């Protein structure tokens, strides 16, 4: 078990109505390669990587690091969620002057799109985060051209903070908090 600040990693698997969020296993390797080689998945993430390069580079147990959940449906990986990665202070988009907010990231195989799995899994990960680090904000950054990601951010309750240009595209930056704002 690895420590991530005050959070012990990995947590026990998190079950939802249809999914399990868990630590990566060797059986997930092919799905990791498929995620990063998919032109559809990587449209807004800098493009796909060559499959042969991934076959050489992806370790036997991929994604085994604090903050990365494998999202499994009936035991098979359909996507990933990252949550404990801290947003780099040099990048634009922050809600606190000292930066370092946890940033939500997700990738799902195209066959899992349109089924509500991303919303279900991300909501479960955010609930876990709220229990593990009460009051800590979570940020999300996506290209405004990524309609699916923009809809998911709204559905999850992220509030827009700003928009800016990065990597040659307009970015949407929002924040989520388990603590309601003062009125």
N, C-alpha and C positions, 0 to 999 in steps of 0.2 A: 504494500500500500504506500502510495506517495502522498506527501502532504502538500497542499496548495494553500499557503497561508493557514487560516484557521479551518480549512475544509479538508477532510480526509478523502483521499481518492484511491480506488474507485468506490462509489457508493454502491449499496445493494441495487440490483436491477429495479427499474421503475416500470411498473405495469400500468397500462391505460386500458381502455375498453378493448382495443384491438392490437395494441403494440407493446413491445418491451424495449426500453432504453437500457443498454448494457455496455460493458466494456468490450472492446474489440477482441476477436478470437481469430485463430488461423483460418477457419472456414470463411471468413469475411474477405479474404485477400482478393478473390476474383471480382467481387462487387466493388471494392475500392478501385481496382484498375478500371473497371467499367465506368465508374463515376468520373474519374479524371480523364478518361479517353473519350468521353461522350461530348460531341459537338453541341448537342442540345443542352446538357447540364452546364457546360462551361461557356455558353454564349456570353454571359455577363461577368465571367471570371477570368478573362484573359485568353480564352480559347482552350481547346483540348490539348492534351499532351500525347505524343506518339505512344501507341500501345507497346511497341517493343522496348522503348525507353522505360516505361512503367513496369514492364515484366522484369527488367533488370533491377530497378530501383526500389520497388515496393518490398518491404521486409516480409518475412513469413507471417508475422502478426502485425499487421499495419495499424496505424492510428492508436497505438497503445501509449496514451499520454494523458495527463490530467486535463479534464475539461472536454474530452471528446467522447460523446455517446454514439454508439451504433444504434440505429433504429431498426428493429427487427419485426417482421410480420410472419407469423407461423414459423419462427426460428430463422428465417432468411433475412439477411441485411437488405433493406430498401433505401437506406440513406444514413446520413450522419448529422449530428448537431454538435457544434462547439460552443462552449459557454464561458469557460474561465479564462480564455485568452484576453489579455488586457490591451486596450487600444493604445497604439504607439503615440506618445506625446508629440512627436514631430508631424504626425498626420493631421489634416484638418478634421474638425468635428469632435467636440467635447462638451460635456455638460458641467464639468468642474475645472477650475483653473489648474489643478495638479494633474488632471487627466487620469489615465490608467483605469478607466471604467471597463467592466466586463463587457465583451462584445458577443452578441448572438450571431452565429453563422450556421447555415444549413445547406445540405445538398441531398437531393433525392433522385433516384433513378427515374427516367421518364415514365416507365410503366406504373410508377406509384403516384404520378401527378394527377390532380383532379379528383382525388378520393378523400381529401381532408386529412391525410396522414401527417402532412407537415404541420398543420395547425394543431392537431392532437398531440403530436410529439413535442413541438416547441412549447405548447402550454404546459405540458408535464415537466419539461426541463426548467421552465421559468418558475413553476411552483416549487420544484426542488431547490432552485437557487434562492428563492425568497426564504425558505426554511433554513438553508445553510448559511446565508449571508443576509440576515434581515436588514432592510432599509437600503441596501446597496442598489444603485441604479444599473440597468443593463442598457447598452446602446446597440443600435443596428444601423448599418449603412448599406444602401443598395442603389443601383442606378435607377434613375426615374423611368428609364425605358423598360425596366423589368416589371411589367404590370403584375405578374403573379406575386412577386416579392413585395411590391407596394401594397397589394390587397392583404397579404398575410400580415404585414406589419400593422395595418389598421385593425385587422381582426384580433390580433394579439394584444392590442391596447397601447402600441407605441405612439408617442406624440411627436410630431415634427418639431425639430429644434432649428434646423437650417438646411439649406441646399448650397452646394458648392461644386466647383469643377475639379475633378481628379481623374487621372488616367484617360484623359480625352473625352470624358462624358460627365453629364450632370449627375451628381450624387444626392440622394435623399438621406438625411441623418436624423434619427429619432431616438427617444429615450422611453424606457419602461421602468416603473418602480412599483414595488409591492406596497409602498407607503403612499396613501392618497395625499395629493397636494393640499396645502392649507387654503381655505376659502376666505 
